[in-house]
Amino acid sequence: MSAVTHKTEVGAQVHVDVPVRRAKPAVRRVVPHRPPTRRRVAGAPRVLARAACAPRRARLSLVWVLGVASVACAAVVGLGALSNAVTPSVPEDTTVVRVKLGENLWELAGRVAPNADTAAVVERIRELNGVDGTIQPGQPLTVPFQR
């Protein structure tokens, strides 16, 4: 604060404390500009460094791709051959049974060989007896039997 003296209408001098306004500091606006650059030294070689981004991947060779494809193909063919090699087991022992009332070949196959593949047992019953169509209750049939 500063003291300022000024005259009044009466002519007497009055001492008055008047606050001094201080100027606000000027806000400098930063204008984006390009960073300063150095001049190129005459005669200096121009060397560019490699970018530090993602590393360069090696290209896949055709031989490598064909090798992986042939191994995969061999694995698929081999597994397919193994799946066909395992046939459902149908019991070798046979016995003669009579068809019950209301029973069909599927139910009969499930009754005489419960742990075997039902479709294979039905096919074997048809081969053994020459049955193509329907069966009659009480009809004797030779069937594969599992103990």
ROFIRO-358276 format. One record per residue (C-alpha): residue in three letters; chain; x, z, y. Coordinates in steps of 0.2 Angstrom, whole numbers. Layout:
! ROFIRO-358276
<rec aa="ALA" ch="A" east="X" up="Z" north="Y"/>
...
This chain:
! ROFIRO-358276
<rec aa="MET" ch="A" east="0" up="0" north="0"/>
<rec aa="SER" ch="A" east="6" up="-3" north="17"/>
<rec aa="ALA" ch="A" east="1" up="5" north="34"/>
<rec aa="VAL" ch="A" east="-5" up="-7" north="47"/>
<rec aa="THR" ch="A" east="-8" up="-3" north="65"/>
<rec aa="HIS" ch="A" east="-20" up="-12" north="76"/>
<rec aa="LYS" ch="A" east="-29" up="-9" north="92"/>
<rec aa="THR" ch="A" east="-47" up="-3" north="93"/>
<rec aa="GLU" ch="A" east="-59" up="-8" north="107"/>
<rec aa="VAL" ch="A" east="-56" up="8" north="116"/>
<rec aa="GLY" ch="A" east="-37" up="4" north="117"/>
<rec aa="ALA" ch="A" east="-30" up="17" north="106"/>
<rec aa="GLN" ch="A" east="-20" up="13" north="92"/>
<rec aa="VAL" ch="A" east="-26" up="18" north="75"/>
<rec aa="HIS" ch="A" east="-16" up="20" north="60"/>
<rec aa="VAL" ch="A" east="-25" up="13" north="45"/>
<rec aa="ASP" ch="A" east="-20" up="11" north="27"/>
<rec aa="VAL" ch="A" east="-25" up="-6" north="21"/>
<rec aa="PRO" ch="A" east="-21" up="-11" north="3"/>
<rec aa="VAL" ch="A" east="-10" up="-26" north="1"/>
<rec aa="ARG" ch="A" east="-17" up="-39" north="-10"/>
<rec aa="ARG" ch="A" east="-3" up="-45" north="-21"/>
<rec aa="ALA" ch="A" east="-4" up="-63" north="-27"/>
<rec aa="LYS" ch="A" east="-7" up="-66" north="-45"/>
<rec aa="PRO" ch="A" east="7" up="-74" north="-54"/>
<rec aa="ALA" ch="A" east="4" up="-93" north="-56"/>
<rec aa="VAL" ch="A" east="0" up="-97" north="-74"/>
<rec aa="ARG" ch="A" east="11" up="-111" north="-80"/>
<rec aa="ARG" ch="A" east="3" up="-123" north="-91"/>
<rec aa="VAL" ch="A" east="14" up="-129" north="-104"/>
<rec aa="VAL" ch="A" east="12" up="-148" north="-106"/>
<rec aa="PRO" ch="A" east="17" up="-153" north="-124"/>
<rec aa="HIS" ch="A" east="32" up="-165" north="-123"/>
<rec aa="ARG" ch="A" east="44" up="-171" north="-135"/>
<rec aa="PRO" ch="A" east="59" up="-160" north="-139"/>
<rec aa="PRO" ch="A" east="75" up="-165" north="-130"/>
<rec aa="THR" ch="A" east="86" up="-177" north="-140"/>
<rec aa="ARG" ch="A" east="104" up="-179" north="-142"/>
<rec aa="ARG" ch="A" east="112" up="-195" north="-138"/>
<rec aa="ARG" ch="A" east="120" up="-204" north="-153"/>
<rec aa="VAL" ch="A" east="139" up="-202" north="-153"/>
<rec aa="ALA" ch="A" east="147" up="-218" north="-153"/>
<rec aa="GLY" ch="A" east="156" up="-223" north="-169"/>
<rec aa="ALA" ch="A" east="148" up="-209" north="-179"/>
<rec aa="PRO" ch="A" east="140" up="-215" north="-195"/>
<rec aa="ARG" ch="A" east="121" up="-213" north="-197"/>
<rec aa="VAL" ch="A" east="117" up="-202" north="-211"/>
<rec aa="LEU" ch="A" east="99" up="-199" north="-217"/>
<rec aa="ALA" ch="A" east="95" up="-184" north="-228"/>
<rec aa="ARG" ch="A" east="83" up="-186" north="-242"/>
<rec aa="ALA" ch="A" east="66" up="-179" north="-239"/>
<rec aa="ALA" ch="A" east="64" up="-161" north="-246"/>
<rec aa="CYS" ch="A" east="46" up="-165" north="-252"/>
<rec aa="ALA" ch="A" east="41" up="-167" north="-270"/>
<rec aa="PRO" ch="A" east="55" up="-172" north="-282"/>
<rec aa="ARG" ch="A" east="55" up="-189" north="-288"/>
<rec aa="ARG" ch="A" east="49" up="-191" north="-306"/>
<rec aa="ALA" ch="A" east="57" up="-202" north="-318"/>
<rec aa="ARG" ch="A" east="47" up="-217" north="-324"/>
<rec aa="LEU" ch="A" east="41" up="-217" north="-342"/>
<rec aa="SER" ch="A" east="50" up="-230" north="-352"/>
<rec aa="LEU" ch="A" east="40" up="-242" north="-363"/>
<rec aa="VAL" ch="A" east="49" up="-236" north="-379"/>
<rec aa="TRP" ch="A" east="44" up="-218" north="-376"/>
<rec aa="VAL" ch="A" east="26" up="-222" north="-373"/>
<rec aa="LEU" ch="A" east="25" up="-233" north="-388"/>
<rec aa="GLY" ch="A" east="33" up="-219" north="-399"/>
<rec aa="VAL" ch="A" east="21" up="-206" north="-394"/>
<rec aa="ALA" ch="A" east="6" up="-218" north="-397"/>
<rec aa="SER" ch="A" east="13" up="-222" north="-414"/>
<rec aa="VAL" ch="A" east="15" up="-204" north="-419"/>
<rec aa="ALA" ch="A" east="-3" up="-200" north="-413"/>
<rec aa="CYS" ch="A" east="-10" up="-215" north="-422"/>
<rec aa="ALA" ch="A" east="-1" up="-210" north="-438"/>
<rec aa="ALA" ch="A" east="-8" up="-192" north="-436"/>
<rec aa="VAL" ch="A" east="-26" up="-198" north="-435"/>
<rec aa="VAL" ch="A" east="-24" up="-210" north="-450"/>
<rec aa="GLY" ch="A" east="-16" up="-196" north="-460"/>
<rec aa="LEU" ch="A" east="-30" up="-184" north="-456"/>
<rec aa="GLY" ch="A" east="-43" up="-197" north="-460"/>
<rec aa="ALA" ch="A" east="-35" up="-200" north="-477"/>
<rec aa="LEU" ch="A" east="-35" up="-182" north="-481"/>
<rec aa="SER" ch="A" east="-53" up="-180" north="-477"/>
<rec aa="ASN" ch="A" east="-58" up="-193" north="-489"/>
<rec aa="ALA" ch="A" east="-47" up="-186" north="-503"/>
<rec aa="VAL" ch="A" east="-57" up="-170" north="-504"/>
<rec aa="THR" ch="A" east="-73" up="-175" north="-513"/>
<rec aa="PRO" ch="A" east="-86" up="-162" north="-516"/>
<rec aa="SER" ch="A" east="-85" up="-155" north="-533"/>
<rec aa="VAL" ch="A" east="-99" up="-158" north="-545"/>
<rec aa="PRO" ch="A" east="-99" up="-147" north="-560"/>
<rec aa="GLU" ch="A" east="-93" up="-156" north="-576"/>
<rec aa="ASP" ch="A" east="-103" up="-146" north="-588"/>
<rec aa="THR" ch="A" east="-121" up="-152" north="-591"/>
<rec aa="THR" ch="A" east="-137" up="-144" north="-598"/>
<rec aa="VAL" ch="A" east="-155" up="-149" north="-600"/>
<rec aa="VAL" ch="A" east="-168" up="-141" north="-589"/>
<rec aa="ARG" ch="A" east="-186" up="-144" north="-587"/>
<rec aa="VAL" ch="A" east="-193" up="-148" north="-570"/>
<rec aa="LYS" ch="A" east="-204" up="-134" north="-563"/>
<rec aa="LEU" ch="A" east="-221" up="-137" north="-555"/>
<rec aa="GLY" ch="A" east="-219" up="-144" north="-536"/>
<rec aa="GLU" ch="A" east="-200" up="-145" north="-538"/>
<rec aa="ASN" ch="A" east="-191" up="-160" north="-532"/>
<rec aa="LEU" ch="A" east="-173" up="-166" north="-536"/>
<rec aa="TRP" ch="A" east="-165" up="-157" north="-521"/>
<rec aa="GLU" ch="A" east="-173" up="-140" north="-526"/>
<rec aa="LEU" ch="A" east="-168" up="-143" north="-544"/>
<rec aa="ALA" ch="A" east="-150" up="-147" north="-538"/>
<rec aa="GLY" ch="A" east="-149" up="-131" north="-528"/>
<rec aa="ARG" ch="A" east="-155" up="-121" north="-542"/>
<rec aa="VAL" ch="A" east="-143" up="-127" north="-556"/>
<rec aa="ALA" ch="A" east="-128" up="-129" north="-545"/>
<rec aa="PRO" ch="A" east="-129" up="-118" north="-529"/>
<rec aa="ASN" ch="A" east="-111" up="-118" north="-524"/>
<rec aa="ALA" ch="A" east="-109" up="-137" north="-525"/>
<rec aa="ASP" ch="A" east="-114" up="-151" north="-513"/>
<rec aa="THR" ch="A" east="-132" up="-154" north="-516"/>
<rec aa="ALA" ch="A" east="-132" up="-172" north="-511"/>
<rec aa="ALA" ch="A" east="-118" up="-176" north="-524"/>
<rec aa="VAL" ch="A" east="-127" up="-166" north="-537"/>
<rec aa="VAL" ch="A" east="-144" up="-175" north="-534"/>
<rec aa="GLU" ch="A" east="-134" up="-192" north="-536"/>
<rec aa="ARG" ch="A" east="-126" up="-186" north="-552"/>
<rec aa="ILE" ch="A" east="-143" up="-181" north="-559"/>
<rec aa="ARG" ch="A" east="-150" up="-198" north="-555"/>
<rec aa="GLU" ch="A" east="-135" up="-206" north="-564"/>
<rec aa="LEU" ch="A" east="-136" up="-195" north="-579"/>
<rec aa="ASN" ch="A" east="-155" up="-198" north="-581"/>
<rec aa="GLY" ch="A" east="-158" up="-215" north="-574"/>
<rec aa="VAL" ch="A" east="-171" up="-208" north="-562"/>
<rec aa="ASP" ch="A" east="-175" up="-219" north="-547"/>
<rec aa="GLY" ch="A" east="-192" up="-213" north="-541"/>
<rec aa="THR" ch="A" east="-202" up="-197" north="-543"/>
<rec aa="ILE" ch="A" east="-201" up="-184" north="-557"/>
<rec aa="GLN" ch="A" east="-215" up="-175" north="-567"/>
<rec aa="PRO" ch="A" east="-217" up="-157" north="-569"/>
<rec aa="GLY" ch="A" east="-211" up="-152" north="-587"/>
<rec aa="GLN" ch="A" east="-200" up="-167" north="-588"/>
<rec aa="PRO" ch="A" east="-183" up="-163" north="-596"/>
<rec aa="LEU" ch="A" east="-168" up="-168" north="-586"/>
<rec aa="THR" ch="A" east="-149" up="-168" north="-590"/>
<rec aa="VAL" ch="A" east="-141" up="-159" north="-575"/>
<rec aa="PRO" ch="A" east="-123" up="-154" north="-570"/>
<rec aa="PHE" ch="A" east="-123" up="-135" north="-572"/>
<rec aa="GLN" ch="A" east="-112" up="-122" north="-564"/>
<rec aa="ARG" ch="A" east="-110" up="-105" north="-572"/>
